[in-house]
Amino acid sequence: MIHPDMRAVIPFMPEPIVKQDGTSKNDCERNAAKRFVAKLRHDHPHLTCIVTEDSLRSNAPHIETLQDHHLHSILGVKAGDYAFLYAKTQCLIFQRSALLTPFCQLP
């Protein structure tokens, strides 16, 4: 955890990926992230946070988990993995710069 006015950084302990009750396989990162977010919000219900993560977390179930717990986020994306998102972003940038109509053809 960081604050723009403070020099100190406080790391969070990661949620372990372990076998859950009665299962033979290790848990997945997605479920560990859900538990971490739920515990973070339970322990700090009024803390305003911006979660920053790489493109592995840029998926609808994880984004919904963040939104369900009222967490803001900055998530990285890769053009090859998110073609629609990149096309839509480029369309919006073009519209804004050219001041065109709100319609844009997407692939």
C-alpha positions in Angstrom: 0.0 0.0 0.0 1.3 3.4 -0.9 0.2 7.0 -0.3 1.3 9.9 -2.6 2.3 12.0 0.4 4.3 9.3 2.3 7.6 7.7 1.6 6.8 4.4 3.3 5.4 1.4 1.4 3.4 -1.2 3.3 3.2 -4.6 1.4 0.1 -6.8 1.7 0.5 -10.4 2.5 -0.6 -12.4 -0.6 -3.5 -14.8 -0.2 -2.1 -18.4 -0.4 -3.1 -20.7 -3.2 -3.7 -23.9 -1.3 -5.9 -27.0 -1.3 -9.4 -26.1 -0.1 -11.5 -28.4 2.2 -12.0 -31.7 0.6 -10.3 -31.0 -2.7 -7.4 -32.8 -4.3 -6.2 -29.9 -6.5 -4.7 -26.6 -5.5 -6.9 -23.5 -5.6 -6.6 -21.1 -8.5 -5.3 -17.5 -8.4 -8.8 -16.2 -9.3 -10.3 -17.7 -6.1 -7.3 -16.6 -4.0 -7.8 -13.0 -5.3 -11.5 -13.2 -4.4 -10.6 -14.2 -0.9 -8.0 -11.5 -0.6 -10.3 -8.7 -1.8 -13.1 -9.9 0.5 -10.7 -9.9 3.5 -9.2 -6.6 2.6 -12.6 -5.0 2.4 -13.7 -6.7 5.7 -10.6 -5.6 7.5 -10.7 -2.0 6.0 -14.3 -1.2 5.1 -13.7 2.5 4.7 -10.3 2.5 3.1 -10.3 4.1 -0.4 -8.1 1.9 -2.7 -7.0 1.8 -6.3 -5.9 -1.7 -7.2 -3.2 -1.9 -9.9 -2.7 -5.2 -11.6 -1.2 -6.7 -14.8 -3.2 -8.1 -17.7 -3.7 -11.5 -16.1 -6.4 -9.8 -14.0 -8.1 -8.0 -16.8 -11.1 -10.3 -17.0 -14.8 -9.8 -16.3 -15.1 -12.1 -13.1 -12.2 -10.3 -11.4 -13.4 -6.8 -12.4 -16.8 -7.7 -11.0 -15.2 -8.8 -7.8 -13.4 -5.5 -7.5 -16.6 -3.6 -8.3 -18.6 -5.7 -5.8 -16.2 -4.6 -3.1 -16.2 -0.9 -4.2 -12.5 -0.9 -5.2 -11.2 1.3 -8.0 -8.7 -0.3 -10.4 -6.0 0.3 -13.0 -5.6 -2.9 -15.0 -3.0 -3.5 -17.6 -4.0 -5.0 -21.0 -2.2 -6.4 -24.0 -3.4 -5.5 -27.5 -3.3 -9.1 -28.7 -5.5 -10.3 -25.9 -8.1 -7.5 -26.0 -8.6 -6.7 -29.7 -12.2 -5.4 -29.2 -11.1 -3.1 -26.3 -8.3 -1.7 -28.3 -10.5 -1.2 -31.4 -13.1 0.6 -29.2 -10.5 2.8 -27.6 -9.0 3.8 -30.9 -12.5 4.6 -32.2 -13.1 6.8 -29.2 -9.8 8.6 -29.5 -10.5 9.2 -33.2 -14.0 10.5 -32.5 -12.7 12.9 -29.9 -9.9 14.2 -32.0 -12.0 14.6 -35.1 -15.2 15.6 -33.4 -17.2 13.1 -35.5 -20.6 11.6 -34.9 -20.8 9.1 -32.0 -21.0 6.1 -34.4 -17.9 4.1 -35.1 -17.5 0.8 -37.1 -15.8 -1.9 -35.1 -14.3 -5.2 -36.5 
